[in-house]
Structure formats: structure tokens, C-alpha cells
Amino acid sequence: MGGIIDQVYLTIISMVSLAFFGGLAFYIIHASNSRWREYELLYAAIEPRETKTRKLAGMLRISQPGFRWGHLSGDLKSNRHPPVMVGVHHDGLSLTIVPPFRYGCRDLFLPFDRMTIEPAAWDFSDRAFGIQMEGVDGIEIVMFANVMEWAAEHSDILALMLQRADLVRGLQRA
């Protein structure tokens, strides 16, 4: 009889521990994707679109505009998203977090007519660009210059936006 009670006790303790750590993991995942969800409210990709081209872009960062050095900058919601697939369309960019890192994040479609590209700094690299969208104030999507320049090769509108951002970057340095 004592063996059965021990087994029931260990089962209950195991289930409570698993529920606690599962809940903690869910909370961390949910909190780390809060900035992505701010973009999902206005820019979730509802319908599939035909892309001109797609590329695995490594990671991107969603944070407040300006120089950031991770959480040391005071922006506790700044998050780096793992491998992201960038798609170039005739009227915008699509962003998809690669599985299994998605954790419930929907794809984004960022139309060019609601987009502004600004020069950005990412850690030690000053060759990054920040995508700022109408309706999502105070945060930007930061991508490395090589990804944005690749996308600009396939979109004249984006190429003009990057030229403007490079001019602004040159004026800031002067």
C-alpha cells in the first residue's frame, strides 16, 4: 500500500512541476514575441501572395529606433528573431519566421506605401536599416544592409528608399 501512495505522490509532483515549467516556458515565448504581435495587428499576411523572390535572411531585430545594445539599452522588449524568410513582392515585403522558431507568430506583409526606411545601428554594425511602419509607433524592424540591398535589387521602390536612407546616414555622419 505504501508503494502505491509513493507512486501517486510522485505522479502528482511530476505533473505540477511539468505544468509549472511549461507555463514558464509559454510565458517567456509569449513575452519575447510581443513586438512581433504589435506588427501582426496591422500587417498580418491574410492571404498568400506571389513573391518575386525569397531569401533566408538570418535574423532581424524589433526594437525602439536608435542605437541598441541588447537589453543593456533599457529596451526590455527588444528581441532578435531567429531565421526569417524575406519575400519581395511588387507592393511590399513579407516576413516569415522559419519553423520551428515560429511559436505561433503569423507571417507579416509590409506594404511599401506605408513603409519608411531609416538608417539604423545594430550592436557594432552601423550598416543596418530600420523599417518603420505607419500605425506601429516607437518601434522598428531592423535588418542588416546585405539583406535589404538584396531585396532592393528586386524592387525599384525599395531601392529608392534605401538610397534615401543612405543619404540620411551620410548627412548624420557629416
Residue frames as qw, qx, qy, qz and C-alpha x, y, z in Angstrom:
[[0.000, 0.885, 0.466, 0.000, 0.00, 0.00, 0.00],
 [0.330, -0.770, 0.101, 0.537, 2.90, 2.37, 0.77],
 [0.419, -0.078, 0.590, 0.685, 4.32, 1.83, -2.76],
 [0.178, 0.662, 0.634, 0.359, 1.05, 2.93, -4.37],
 [0.188, -0.930, -0.230, 0.215, 0.91, 6.10, -2.26],
 [0.427, -0.533, 0.339, 0.647, 4.51, 6.90, -3.17],
 [0.360, 0.221, 0.664, 0.617, 3.75, 6.43, -6.89],
 [0.037, 0.837, 0.520, 0.168, 0.65, 8.67, -6.70],
 [0.329, -0.849, -0.024, 0.413, 2.64, 11.30, -4.76],
 [0.429, -0.320, 0.485, 0.692, 5.49, 11.25, -7.33],
 [0.280, 0.485, 0.676, 0.479, 2.99, 11.43, -10.21],
 [0.075, -0.925, -0.370, 0.034, 1.28, 14.48, -8.71],
 [0.383, -0.730, 0.192, 0.533, 4.61, 16.21, -8.03],
 [0.438, -0.021, 0.613, 0.657, 5.77, 15.45, -11.59],
 [0.185, 0.686, 0.612, 0.346, 2.56, 16.84, -13.12],
 [0.193, -0.941, -0.183, 0.211, 2.73, 20.02, -11.01],
 [0.445, -0.539, 0.366, 0.614, 6.42, 20.52, -11.90],
 [0.388, 0.229, 0.667, 0.593, 5.75, 19.92, -15.60],
 [0.065, 0.846, 0.504, 0.160, 2.81, 22.36, -15.55],
 [0.310, -0.861, -0.003, 0.404, 4.93, 24.99, -13.77],
 [0.398, -0.393, 0.500, 0.661, 7.87, 24.77, -16.18],
 [0.311, 0.446, 0.701, 0.461, 5.56, 24.50, -19.21],
 [0.027, -0.922, -0.384, 0.033, 3.73, 27.64, -18.08],
 [0.360, -0.745, 0.197, 0.526, 7.02, 29.43, -17.51],
 [0.421, -0.046, 0.635, 0.646, 8.26, 28.47, -20.99],
 [0.199, 0.690, 0.628, 0.300, 4.97, 29.65, -22.54],
 [0.166, -0.933, -0.183, 0.262, 5.22, 32.98, -20.71],
 [0.399, -0.537, 0.392, 0.632, 8.81, 33.54, -21.89],
 [0.351, 0.223, 0.703, 0.576, 7.91, 32.68, -25.50],
 [0.067, 0.824, 0.551, 0.118, 4.80, 34.86, -25.39],
 [0.249, -0.884, -0.031, 0.395, 6.69, 37.82, -23.88],
 [0.430, -0.364, 0.487, 0.668, 9.59, 37.58, -26.35],
 [0.251, 0.332, 0.697, 0.584, 7.20, 37.82, -29.31],
 [0.040, 0.742, 0.499, -0.447, 5.22, 40.82, -28.06],
 [0.019, 0.588, -0.253, -0.768, 6.80, 43.22, -30.55],
 [0.034, 0.017, 0.847, 0.530, 6.09, 40.87, -33.48],
 [0.027, 0.574, 0.815, -0.071, 2.45, 40.76, -32.36],
 [0.041, 0.682, 0.163, -0.712, 2.29, 44.57, -32.45],
 [0.120, 0.343, -0.583, -0.727, 3.01, 44.32, -36.18],
 [0.035, 0.224, 0.958, 0.175, 0.57, 41.41, -36.58],
 [0.180, 0.589, 0.565, -0.548, -2.33, 43.64, -35.52],
 [0.344, 0.744, -0.024, -0.572, -1.99, 45.76, -38.68],
 [0.339, 0.642, -0.582, -0.366, 0.25, 43.80, -41.02],
 [0.624, -0.091, 0.774, -0.063, -0.60, 40.10, -40.69],
 [0.205, 0.240, -0.719, -0.619, -0.42, 38.36, -44.07],
 [0.675, 0.145, 0.431, -0.581, -4.01, 37.25, -44.50],
 [0.875, 0.434, 0.142, -0.161, -3.85, 35.82, -47.99],
 [0.734, -0.175, 0.411, 0.512, -0.95, 34.16, -49.82],
 [0.306, 0.882, -0.119, -0.337, 0.82, 36.44, -52.27],
 [0.884, 0.354, 0.053, 0.302, 3.05, 35.63, -55.17],
 [0.432, -0.766, 0.219, 0.423, 6.65, 36.62, -54.45],
 [0.509, 0.790, -0.335, -0.074, 9.22, 37.83, -56.94],
 [0.607, 0.334, -0.649, 0.313, 11.90, 36.15, -54.86],
 [0.729, -0.662, -0.021, -0.172, 12.55, 34.86, -51.34],
 [0.507, 0.482, -0.573, 0.428, 15.67, 34.58, -49.22],
 [0.731, -0.523, -0.376, 0.226, 16.61, 33.27, -45.80],
 [0.147, 0.848, -0.105, 0.498, 17.77, 36.43, -44.09],
 [0.399, 0.129, -0.637, 0.646, 19.26, 35.24, -40.87],
 [0.235, -0.589, -0.662, 0.399, 17.78, 37.25, -38.04],
 [0.026, 0.633, 0.168, 0.756, 16.12, 40.59, -37.58],
 [0.248, -0.230, -0.609, 0.717, 15.55, 42.75, -34.53],
 [0.182, -0.735, -0.445, -0.478, 12.42, 44.57, -33.45],
 [0.472, -0.418, -0.406, 0.661, 13.14, 47.41, -31.03],
 [0.010, 0.920, 0.185, -0.345, 12.94, 51.13, -30.45],
 [0.603, 0.730, -0.028, 0.320, 14.71, 53.26, -33.08],
 [0.122, -0.896, 0.392, -0.170, 18.28, 54.30, -32.40],
 [0.388, 0.451, -0.781, 0.191, 21.47, 52.56, -31.34],
 [0.844, -0.389, 0.089, -0.360, 20.74, 49.49, -29.23],
 [0.256, 0.432, -0.847, 0.175, 22.99, 47.07, -27.45],
 [0.437, -0.215, -0.873, 0.026, 20.56, 44.34, -26.44],
 [0.463, -0.723, -0.511, -0.043, 18.85, 44.67, -23.08],
 [0.505, -0.307, -0.208, 0.780, 21.59, 46.98, -21.81],
 [0.081, 0.307, 0.283, 0.905, 19.89, 49.77, -23.79],
 [0.242, 0.141, 0.496, -0.822, 16.89, 49.79, -21.47],
 [0.647, 0.144, -0.302, -0.685, 14.54, 48.46, -24.17],
 [0.439, -0.208, 0.837, -0.250, 13.49, 45.29, -22.38],
 [0.770, 0.393, 0.408, -0.294, 11.15, 44.27, -25.19],
 [0.336, 0.685, -0.547, -0.344, 13.90, 44.41, -27.82],
 [0.829, -0.073, 0.551, -0.063, 14.05, 40.97, -29.36],
 [0.146, 0.487, -0.719, -0.475, 16.08, 39.27, -32.03],
 [0.877, 0.186, 0.236, -0.375, 14.03, 36.86, -34.06],
 [0.590, -0.260, 0.702, 0.302, 15.76, 33.77, -35.40],
 [0.231, -0.020, 0.695, 0.681, 15.98, 32.86, -39.06],
 [0.409, 0.612, 0.344, -0.583, 13.47, 34.88, -41.03],
 [0.463, 0.302, 0.660, 0.509, 12.46, 34.32, -44.65],
 [0.122, 0.580, 0.036, -0.805, 12.12, 37.61, -46.52],
 [0.477, 0.459, 0.685, 0.305, 9.94, 37.73, -49.61],
 [0.012, -0.332, 0.160, 0.930, 9.95, 40.58, -52.11],
 [0.361, 0.614, 0.702, 0.004, 6.63, 41.43, -53.78],
 [0.293, 0.503, 0.322, 0.746, 5.78, 44.16, -56.28],
 [0.248, -0.760, -0.164, -0.578, 3.99, 46.12, -53.50],
 [0.526, -0.732, 0.279, -0.331, 5.83, 45.16, -50.30],
 [0.239, 0.414, -0.854, 0.207, 7.93, 42.76, -48.24],
 [0.853, -0.360, -0.217, -0.309, 6.81, 39.61, -46.46],
 [0.005, -0.541, 0.751, -0.379, 8.46, 38.26, -43.32],
 [0.907, -0.198, -0.267, -0.259, 8.13, 34.68, -42.10],
 [0.362, -0.614, 0.673, -0.197, 9.87, 33.23, -39.07],
 [0.546, 0.274, -0.768, -0.193, 11.24, 29.84, -40.06],
 [0.887, -0.371, -0.039, -0.274, 9.75, 26.82, -38.25],
 [0.475, -0.535, -0.697, 0.042, 10.28, 25.55, -35.55],
 [0.300, -0.111, -0.327, 0.889, 11.04, 29.03, -34.17],
 [0.156, -0.464, -0.423, -0.763, 7.65, 30.50, -35.08],
 [0.113, -0.238, -0.759, 0.595, 5.90, 29.77, -31.74],
 [0.128, 0.700, 0.678, -0.181, 2.57, 30.91, -33.15],
 [0.022, -0.577, 0.113, 0.809, 3.80, 34.05, -34.95],
 [0.642, 0.635, 0.428, -0.040, 1.88, 34.77, -38.14],
 [0.562, 0.211, 0.315, 0.735, 3.55, 35.95, -41.33],
 [0.010, -0.735, -0.167, 0.657, 3.79, 39.69, -41.90],
 [0.500, 0.532, 0.422, 0.538, 3.24, 41.65, -45.10],
 [0.244, -0.641, -0.102, 0.721, 4.74, 45.16, -45.05],
 [0.503, 0.741, 0.384, 0.223, 3.38, 47.30, -47.92],
 [0.516, 0.125, 0.052, 0.846, 5.77, 49.84, -49.40],
 [0.048, -0.648, -0.264, -0.712, 3.18, 52.62, -49.33],
 [0.584, -0.773, -0.113, -0.220, 3.06, 52.51, -45.51],
 [0.870, -0.219, -0.055, 0.438, 6.81, 51.97, -45.01],
 [0.094, 0.951, -0.273, 0.109, 9.71, 54.28, -44.21],
 [0.897, 0.026, -0.192, 0.397, 13.33, 53.08, -44.26],
 [0.188, -0.948, 0.222, -0.128, 15.76, 54.79, -41.89],
 [0.501, 0.472, -0.651, 0.319, 19.46, 54.20, -41.22],
 [0.792, -0.566, 0.017, -0.228, 19.97, 52.09, -38.12],
 [0.149, 0.586, -0.758, 0.247, 22.80, 50.75, -35.97],
 [0.933, -0.240, -0.170, -0.208, 22.85, 47.19, -34.67],
 [0.841, -0.427, 0.061, 0.327, 25.45, 46.48, -31.99],
 [0.435, -0.509, 0.329, 0.666, 28.82, 47.24, -33.63],
 [0.365, 0.289, 0.650, 0.601, 27.40, 47.38, -37.17],
 [0.173, 0.526, 0.175, -0.814, 26.21, 50.71, -38.49],
 [0.239, 0.169, -0.666, -0.686, 25.22, 49.13, -41.80],
 [0.072, 0.381, 0.914, -0.119, 21.65, 48.21, -40.96],
 [0.212, -0.253, -0.310, -0.892, 18.30, 49.64, -41.93],
 [0.173, 0.243, 0.752, -0.587, 15.22, 50.15, -39.80],
 [0.154, -0.376, -0.694, -0.594, 11.79, 49.58, -41.31],
 [0.141, 0.225, 0.522, -0.811, 9.22, 51.84, -39.70],
 [0.050, -0.406, -0.812, -0.417, 5.55, 51.26, -40.50],
 [0.319, -0.340, -0.040, -0.884, 2.54, 53.55, -40.17],
 [0.762, -0.399, -0.233, -0.454, 0.40, 52.68, -37.16],
 [0.879, -0.278, -0.256, 0.290, 3.21, 50.97, -35.25],
 [0.062, 0.908, -0.187, 0.369, 4.82, 53.86, -33.40],
 [0.439, -0.765, 0.433, -0.188, 8.01, 53.77, -31.39],
 [0.724, -0.258, 0.621, 0.154, 9.44, 50.53, -32.77],
 [0.510, 0.651, -0.405, -0.391, 11.14, 49.42, -35.97],
 [0.973, 0.044, 0.208, 0.090, 12.22, 46.22, -37.67],
 [0.050, -0.822, 0.508, 0.252, 16.00, 46.29, -38.12],
 [0.951, 0.219, 0.185, 0.117, 17.67, 44.22, -40.84],
 [0.545, -0.429, 0.384, 0.609, 21.27, 44.03, -41.94],
 [0.251, 0.677, -0.244, -0.647, 22.22, 46.01, -45.05],
 [0.034, -0.235, 0.876, 0.419, 23.12, 42.96, -47.14],
 [0.221, 0.417, 0.878, -0.078, 19.56, 41.62, -46.87],
 [0.243, 0.777, 0.299, -0.498, 17.97, 44.98, -47.63],
 [0.098, 0.605, -0.501, -0.611, 20.31, 45.57, -50.59],
 [0.146, 0.037, 0.952, 0.267, 19.46, 42.11, -51.95],
 [0.241, 0.623, 0.707, -0.232, 15.73, 42.94, -51.66],
 [0.151, 0.770, -0.018, -0.620, 16.32, 46.32, -53.35],
 [0.103, -0.285, 0.763, 0.571, 17.78, 44.52, -56.37],
 [0.052, 0.329, 0.913, 0.236, 14.30, 43.10, -56.95],
 [0.026, -0.823, -0.561, 0.083, 12.24, 46.22, -56.18],
 [0.331, 0.501, 0.088, 0.795, 12.76, 49.69, -57.59],
 [0.391, -0.804, -0.154, -0.421, 10.65, 51.27, -54.84],
 [0.808, -0.551, -0.033, 0.205, 12.77, 49.69, -52.12],
 [0.693, 0.165, 0.055, 0.699, 15.95, 50.71, -53.96],
 [0.057, 0.695, 0.088, 0.712, 14.83, 54.35, -53.84],
 [0.629, -0.745, -0.090, -0.201, 14.01, 54.05, -50.13],
 [0.853, -0.294, 0.001, 0.431, 17.49, 52.65, -49.43],
 [0.475, 0.436, 0.065, 0.761, 19.14, 55.44, -51.43],
 [0.255, -0.795, -0.075, -0.545, 17.29, 57.98, -49.31],
 [0.796, -0.603, -0.032, 0.034, 18.33, 56.18, -46.09],
 [0.790, 0.013, 0.017, 0.613, 21.97, 56.13, -47.24],
 [0.199, 0.641, 0.058, 0.739, 21.80, 59.89, -47.93],
 [0.534, -0.774, -0.040, -0.337, 20.40, 60.46, -44.42],
 [0.887, -0.347, -0.022, 0.305, 23.18, 58.25, -42.99],
 [0.609, 0.315, 0.026, 0.728, 25.77, 60.33, -44.85],
 [0.093, -0.744, -0.043, -0.660, 24.30, 63.57, -43.51],
 [0.740, -0.661, -0.070, -0.104, 24.29, 62.19, -39.96],
 [0.849, -0.145, -0.006, 0.508, 28.00, 61.37, -40.20],
 [0.418, 0.536, 0.068, 0.731, 28.88, 64.77, -41.63]]
